[in-house]
Each structure stands twice: as structure tokens, then as C-alpha cells.
Amino acid sequence: MLMLLAFAALTASADDDTTNRELIEKGRYLFQAANCYACHTDVDSDGAPLAGGRALKTEFGIFYSPNITPDKATGIGNWRDDEFIKALTQGIAPDGRHYYPSFPYLSYRSMDTADILAIKAYLFSQPAVKQQNQPHQLEWYLSQFTLRIWKALNDLIATPVTFDGSRGSYLVDVLGHCNECHTPRNVLGMLSMQDKLQGNEDLSAPDISASTNGIGDWQEQELADLFRYGELPDGDYVADHMGEVVDNSTSKWLEEDLDAAIEYLLAK
């Protein structure tokens, strides 16, 4: 009887290990699809992976990405599942602080809860790095108070980021948060979704809508070459931020996800 109980315990433990590995692997893929590495790693200063500190320069000042390693003192190591979900979908930290929309929670709102928890499992499997978050350097009028007003106004008057339920839309609009760069913003920094994916001059992000001004004349293979290798139809290659997107995200998509994203973009 004792041997049977021991065998059952070992079998259950092996099953749990397999399930946990599968969850982490799923989270790794989703983490790549969301391109979390690029924003949360200070690559210019050879910073530790996911320890934050990357500077995002905007007309409103400089935002610095936070540490998302599982360090309990300076990272997210103490975060509960519900706190992680709230941060990604509502832009609210466990201590009640609100995140600025430089963090694309407006796109992540439609992310599947199971996918969010898979990403959390992957992050918690990574090395913990003790590194304090760097405070933002913003214009004088930006504060937690004005941010809360902005978020209320955004929910009231701005058209939300759309998600049509398809896999392509999930990759482009939600995980990949492509609207955050490729959709223009109004003077208040709100996404102008009526001009979805039609480019953002402030970020030098081109029109990637299916219009003739965008990628409407592109062939499917040309888009596949862009996402896989960063190659443009004229033989040039993308660089800077889009180069990082290709390196860290789109080049790692499964074939069926690549096809879904291309089909979605060319239909819009």
C-alpha cells in the first residue's frame, strides 16, 4: 500500500511538472508575441533582461519601463494573479498607482485571462534581478491626479482599441499592440481609432492599413518576409524599434499565426 501511495505521489508530481512546463512554454510564446523584452530591457546600456530602465522619449517627457523580473523587492515577485491581471488590463499597480498609457494596457484589455497568467508563469520562471525602478521625467502637469482624469476622459470619449475575435486581430490589436505605434493620437495622447493603423508621424510609424497609402498593394509573401526577416518590398530592411519587433516577436510566430496576422492586416 505504501509503495502504491508513493508511486501515485510521484506520478502526480510528474504530471504537475509537465503541466507547469507547458504553461511556462505557452507564456514564453505569448511573451514574445507581446514583445515585452524590448520595452522592459535597457538594451542600449546592456541592462539585465526584463529589469526595466529603458527610456521611452515622448512629447510628454521620458518614461522609464519598470522591472518585471520576479525579484520580490524591486520587481513583481510578490504580485498575486489578480494583481497581475489588473495591471495588464486596467493599468493599475498593486499599490493603487495608475500606469501611464506608455504601457499598452488599453490594448491588453482584451487579452485572455489564461494567456495573462501564462505570461506571469513565464516571467516568474526567469532570473530575479534586484534593480530599482527609475522615476519618469515628465512635463510638470503630468501626475497621478491628472493621469486619473485622463483615463476617465479616455474611457468616456475615445473609441476603444478594437478586437474582432479573430486570431489575426488578437495578434495585431491585442498581443502585438500595433495600434500603440501605428495609429495616430490626438492632442491629449488618446488613440484616434477612427484612423486605425494609418500611421503616427510623431513616432515615424508608417501607415499599415490596407489602403493604397499603406500596405494595400503588398503581396502576402512581402508581408511574410517583413515579419520573418524584416525585409521590405524594395529590398531594404527595417531598423530601430520595428527591427526589435521583428527580432523579438514576429520572427518567432508560428506559421499559422503569421498567416492569420497577414490575412487580418490585408483585409483592414
CORMO-V531604 format. One record per pair of residues at least 24 apart in sequence whose ideal C-beta (glycine too) atoms are under 10 Angstrom apart, sorted by the first residue. I is the first residue (numbers start at 1). J is the second residue. Records with the same first field share a line. If there is no record, write none. Layout:
BEGIN
I: J, J
END
This chain:
BEGIN
20: 121, 125
21: 121, 125
22: 118, 121
23: 114, 117, 118, 119, 120, 121, 122, 125
24: 118, 119, 121, 122, 123, 124, 125, 126
25: 118, 121, 122, 125
26: 114, 115, 117, 118, 119, 121, 122
27: 115, 116, 117, 118, 119, 120, 121, 122, 123, 124, 125
28: 118, 119, 121, 122, 123, 125, 126, 252
29: 115, 118, 119, 122, 175, 252, 253, 254, 257
30: 111, 112, 114, 115, 116, 118, 119, 122, 175
31: 68, 115, 118, 119, 120, 121, 122, 123, 126, 175, 248, 249, 252
32: 119, 122, 175, 248, 249, 250, 251, 252, 253
33: 115, 119, 170, 171, 174, 175, 176, 248, 249, 250, 252, 253, 254, 257, 261
34: 88, 104, 107, 108, 111, 115, 119, 171, 174, 175, 176, 177, 248, 249
35: 104, 175, 176, 177, 241, 244, 245, 246, 247, 248, 249, 250, 252
36: 65, 68, 119, 122, 123, 175, 248, 249
37: 68, 244, 247, 248, 249
38: 65, 241, 243, 244, 245, 247, 248, 249
39: 63, 65, 66, 68, 102, 103, 104, 241, 244, 248
40: 65, 66, 67, 68, 69, 103, 123
41: 65, 68, 244, 248
42: 131, 134
43: 244, 248
47: 129, 131
48: 127, 128, 129, 130, 131
49: 126, 127, 129
50: 75, 76, 123, 126, 127, 128, 129, 131
51: 75, 127, 128, 129, 130, 131, 132, 133
52: 129, 131, 132, 133, 134
53: 131, 132, 133, 134
54: 134
55: 134, 136, 137
56: 100, 102, 103, 136, 241
57: 137
58: 100, 102, 138, 139, 185, 189, 202, 203
59: 139, 185, 187, 189, 202
60: 100, 101, 102, 136, 138, 139, 141, 142, 189
61: 100, 102, 136, 137, 138, 139, 140, 142
62: 102, 134, 135, 136, 137, 138
63: 99, 100, 101, 102, 103, 134, 136, 137, 138, 142
64: 102, 133, 134, 135, 136, 137
65: 102, 103, 133, 134
66: 93, 99, 103, 131, 132, 133, 134
67: 128, 129, 130, 131, 132, 133, 134
68: 119, 120, 123, 126, 129, 133
69: 123, 124, 126, 127, 128, 129, 130, 131
70: 120, 123, 124, 125, 126, 127, 128, 129
71: 127, 128, 129, 130, 131, 132
72: 128, 130
73: 128, 130, 131, 132
74: 128, 129, 130, 131, 132, 133
75: 123, 124, 126, 128, 129, 130, 131, 132, 133
76: 120, 123, 124, 128
77: 123, 124, 128
79: 120, 123, 124
80: 120
81: 113, 116, 117, 120, 121
83: 120
84: 116, 117, 119, 120, 123, 124
85: 111, 113, 116, 117, 120
86: 116
87: 116, 120
88: 113, 115, 116, 119, 120
89: 113, 116
90: 151
91: 147, 151
92: 151
96: 144
97: 144, 147
98: 144, 145, 147, 148, 150, 151
99: 147, 151
100: 136, 138, 142, 144, 147, 150, 151, 189
101: 147, 150, 151, 154, 180, 185, 189, 190, 191
102: 136, 138, 180, 189
103: 177, 180
104: 161, 174, 175, 176, 177, 178, 179, 180, 181, 191
105: 151, 177
106: 151, 154, 155, 158, 160, 161, 177, 179, 180, 190, 191, 193
107: 160, 161, 163, 172, 173, 174, 175, 176, 177, 178, 179, 180, 191
108: 161, 174, 175, 177
109: 160, 161, 163, 174
110: 160, 161, 162, 163, 164, 165, 169, 170, 173, 174, 175
111: 163, 170, 174, 175, 177
112: 170, 174, 175
115: 170, 174, 175
119: 175
142: 189
150: 188, 189, 190
153: 188, 190
154: 188, 189, 190, 191
157: 186, 188, 190
158: 185, 186, 188, 189, 190, 191, 192, 193
159: 190, 191, 192, 193, 194, 196
160: 191, 193
161: 191, 193, 196
162: 193, 196, 268
164: 264, 267, 268
166: 260, 261, 263, 264, 267
167: 256, 257, 259, 260, 261, 263, 264
168: 257, 258, 259, 260, 261, 262, 263, 264, 265, 266, 267, 268
169: 260, 261, 264, 265, 267, 268
170: 257, 260, 261, 264
171: 249, 250, 253, 257, 258, 260, 261, 262, 264, 265
172: 197, 208, 260, 261, 262, 264, 265, 268
173: 197, 264, 268
175: 249, 257, 261
176: 245, 249, 250, 253, 261
178: 205, 208, 245, 261, 265
179: 208
180: 205
181: 205, 206, 208, 241, 242, 245
182: 206, 207, 208, 209, 214, 242
183: 207, 208, 209
196: 268
197: 265, 268
203: 241
204: 240, 241, 242
205: 241, 242
206: 238, 242
208: 265, 268
209: 265, 268
210: 264, 265, 266, 267, 268
211: 268
214: 265, 266, 268
215: 262, 265, 266, 268
216: 265, 266, 268
218: 262, 265, 266
219: 262, 266
220: 258, 259, 262, 263, 265, 266
221: 262
222: 262
223: 250, 258, 261, 262, 263, 265, 266
224: 250, 253, 255, 258, 259, 261, 262
226: 250, 262
227: 251, 252, 253, 257, 258, 261, 262, 265
228: 252, 253, 255, 258
END
